Amino acid sequence: MKFSFEKTLEILESTPNVISAMLQNLSEDWTNHNEGENTWTAKEVVAHLIVCEETEWLTRTKIILSEAIEKKLTPINMQAHFKIAENNDLSFLLMKFQELRKRNIAEILSFNLQELDFAKTALHLELCKVSLQHIISTWATHDPSHIVQIARVMAKQYKDFVGNFRKYQRVLNQ
């Protein structure tokens, strides 16, 4: 598959609905438990996606597209989502993620991106030079990776109850 902004939008537009379908109407037993030490709950993953919508994808796109001479991308705060998850219920977080994603897609579409724009670059403090194509592609792959994470966290809540079927449940052995 070749990079396509239009194909990328398919993932970006559908992710909030996919995550809402997975999590809405579930008890907190499913959404507020993690896999163990240094792991996230499904609710914390949604809060992380909100932080990324507020501080990462569109912010980095604007920096790359700017006329600034020195374009530097800063890392996101990988702790900010914990407080957001703690202070809000899941239904609010799902709605907030949906609203932010819709707004961000509308804004990025307003840039009327051309093929040459995707080759524009900025400096990432850890990764060195990255292009707009890298940012947009990462945005699109970031979503499914967190959908998988949510599914894995939820599946592992029953890992002790599947008995010998565990050997067939690949997700429980990751």
N, C-alpha and C positions, 0 to 999 in steps of 0.2 A: 504494500500500500504506500502511496506517495502522500506527502503532506498536502493537505487541503484545508484551507480555513473553513470552507463550507462544511466539510465533514467533521471538523473539530467542533463546530457549533452544534452539531447533532448531539454530541456527548454533553457539552456544556449546558445545553437547554434541557436535556432530559434528566440530568443528575438530581436536581432537587425533588422531582416527582418520584424518582426511583427510591431515594432515601426516605422520603415521606411515606411511601407505600410500605417500605420495610419496617418503619418504626412507629408510625402513628397507631394509636390504640393499644400499644403493648404496655404491659405493666413495667414498673421500675425495676423489677427483678431482671428483666431482659436488657434494659437500657442503661442501668446505673451500676452494672458490675463489669469488672475488667477481667483480664486473663491472668493477673498476678502482678507482682511488683514491677513498677516502671512500664505499665501498659495503660491504655486508655479505655474508657467505657464508650459505648455507642454515642451517648450524649456528649461526651468530651470530643469525639470525632466531629460531630456536627458543629460544636463551638469552634473547633479548629478551622473548619471550612469557612465559618463566618469571619474569623480573623484573616484568613487568606483573601477573602473577597474584599475586606476593608483595607488591607495593607499590602497585598502582594501583587496579584495579577495585573490589575488595571494600573496601579501605581508604577509598577515596573514597565508596563507598556508605555505609559506617558513619558517616563524618563528616557527610554530608548528612542522614542519618536521626537523628543525635544531637540531643539537646536543648540543645547548646551554643549560646551566644548568638553567638559569633564562629566561623563555620565557614570555614576556609581550606584550600584544596587546594594542595599543593606539587607542583612538577613532579617527574617521575620522573628517576632518574639514567640518562641516555642513554649512559653509558659502562660501566655495571656488567656488562652482558651479555658484553663482550669477555673479561673474566677468567673468567667462568663457562664460556664456550665453550672457552677455552684449557685449562681445568683438568678438563674432563669429556669423555667420549666421547659421540657422538651418541645411541647407544642409551640411555644414562643420561638424557640431556636429554629425549628423547622420552617416556620413562617418567615422569620428574619433571613434565613439562608435563601429561601425562595425569592424574597424581595430584592436582596442584594444581588443575587445572580441575574435576575431579570434586568435590573438597573445597569449592571456592568456590561451585559451583552448589548443592551441598547446603546450604551456609551461607546463601546468598542466598534460597533457597527457605524456609528456616526463619524468615526475617523476615516471611513472610506478607504481602508487599507489597500494598497497596491502591492504587486509582487515584490518590488524593490524594497518596500518597507520591512518585509520579513527578514531581510539580510542586515538591517541596521543593528548595531550592537551597543552594549554597555559593559562595564566591568563589574563582575560579581566578586565580593571580597574573598570567597573561597574557591570559586570555579573559574576565575579569570574572565575571559571575554565570552559573553553569551549574546545570542541574537534574539530578535523578536520571535522568530520561528521556534527557537528553543523554549522561550517563555510560554508561548501559546500551546506548543506541544506538551510541555510539562503540565500546564493547566489541565489539558484534556486527559493526560495519563494519571494525574493526581486524583482525579475524581474516582475512576474505577478502582484504584488501589485502596482508597478509603472505603468504598463499597465492600470490597473483599474483606477489609479489616473489620468492618461492622459485622458482616456475616460470620467471620471467624470468631469474634468475641462472643457473639450470641450462641453459636454452636457449642463453644467450649463450656457454656453454662451447664450443659448436660453430659459432659465428657465422662463423668463417673456413673452415668446411668445407662449407657448403651451396651455394657457388658462386652462380650467377645466381638460384637459388630464394630467395635472401635477400629479394628484392623482394616475395615472397609471405608472408614470415615477419614479420608485423607486430611480434611480440615482440622480434625482433632489432634493430628500428629505433627502439625507445623509448629 
